[in-house]
Amino acid sequence: MPRTKNPRSTNTATNKQVITMPEAVSTPQIRRGPGASVATPIDLDAQIRERAYALYEERGRIPGQENEDWLRAEREVRARYNPAQTA
């Protein structure tokens, strides 16, 4: 009689930590330029992503502080559109 196959783990003896960027909970906002008759939606997620990458580059592209960069970038970008809520 043939043996049943046992599933093997392909990830043996590695202990890698996977860090994911936090989801930005943003509602679509509208920005109107001076004299503009058409509203333009703001892509907060893209702006936060760009600022977080800029912070990473400012630190010399040293990994390990992705969450801190993202949270700082999120605070900075949101403060541009909501200056009354800065703390």
C-alpha positions as CSV (number, residue, x, y, z in Angstrom):
1,M,0.0,0.0,0.0
2,P,1.4,3.5,-0.9
3,R,2.1,6.0,1.9
4,T,0.1,9.1,2.2
5,K,2.0,12.3,1.6
6,N,2.6,14.6,4.5
7,P,2.5,18.3,3.8
8,R,5.8,19.9,4.3
9,S,6.4,23.5,5.3
10,T,8.5,25.3,2.7
11,N,9.4,28.0,5.2
12,T,11.5,26.0,7.7
13,A,13.9,27.6,10.2
14,T,13.1,31.2,9.0
15,N,11.6,33.8,11.2
16,K,10.9,36.7,8.9
17,Q,8.6,39.5,10.1
18,V,6.4,41.0,7.4
19,I,5.4,44.6,8.0
20,T,2.6,46.1,6.1
21,M,1.7,49.7,5.7
22,P,-1.4,50.7,7.7
23,E,-4.5,51.3,5.6
24,A,-5.3,55.0,5.3
25,V,-8.9,55.6,6.2
26,S,-9.7,58.5,4.0
27,T,-12.9,59.9,2.7
28,P,-12.8,61.6,-0.7
29,Q,-12.4,65.3,-0.2
30,I,-12.9,68.1,-2.6
31,R,-10.4,70.9,-3.2
32,R,-11.3,74.0,-5.2
33,G,-8.5,76.3,-6.5
34,P,-9.0,80.0,-6.7
35,G,-11.5,80.8,-9.4
36,A,-12.0,77.1,-10.2
37,S,-15.4,76.0,-11.2
38,V,-14.6,72.2,-11.2
39,A,-13.7,70.4,-8.0
40,T,-10.7,68.1,-7.9
41,P,-10.7,65.1,-5.7
42,I,-7.7,64.8,-3.4
43,D,-5.8,61.5,-3.4
44,L,-4.6,61.5,0.2
45,D,-3.3,57.9,0.0
46,A,-0.9,58.8,-2.9
47,Q,0.3,62.0,-1.1
48,I,0.9,60.1,2.1
49,R,2.8,57.4,0.2
50,E,5.0,60.0,-1.5
51,R,5.7,61.8,1.7
52,A,6.5,58.5,3.6
53,Y,9.0,57.6,0.8
54,A,10.6,61.1,1.0
55,L,11.1,60.6,4.7
56,Y,12.7,57.2,4.0
57,E,15.1,58.8,1.6
58,E,15.8,61.6,4.1
59,R,16.9,59.0,6.6
60,G,19.4,57.6,4.1
61,R,17.2,54.7,2.8
62,I,17.8,52.7,6.0
63,P,14.9,50.2,6.5
64,G,13.2,49.5,9.8
65,Q,11.1,52.6,10.4
66,E,8.4,52.2,7.8
67,N,5.5,52.5,10.2
68,E,6.9,55.7,11.8
69,D,7.5,57.2,8.4
70,W,3.9,56.4,7.3
71,L,2.3,57.8,10.4
72,R,4.4,61.0,10.3
73,A,3.6,61.4,6.6
74,E,-0.1,60.8,7.3
75,R,-0.1,63.5,10.1
76,E,1.7,66.0,7.8
77,V,-0.5,65.5,4.8
78,R,-3.8,65.5,6.8
79,A,-2.6,68.7,8.5
80,R,-2.4,70.4,5.1
81,Y,-6.1,69.9,4.5
82,N,-7.3,70.2,8.1
83,P,-5.1,72.6,10.0
84,A,-7.6,73.0,12.9
85,Q,-7.1,69.3,13.9
86,T,-3.3,69.4,14.4
87,A,-2.3,68.4,17.9
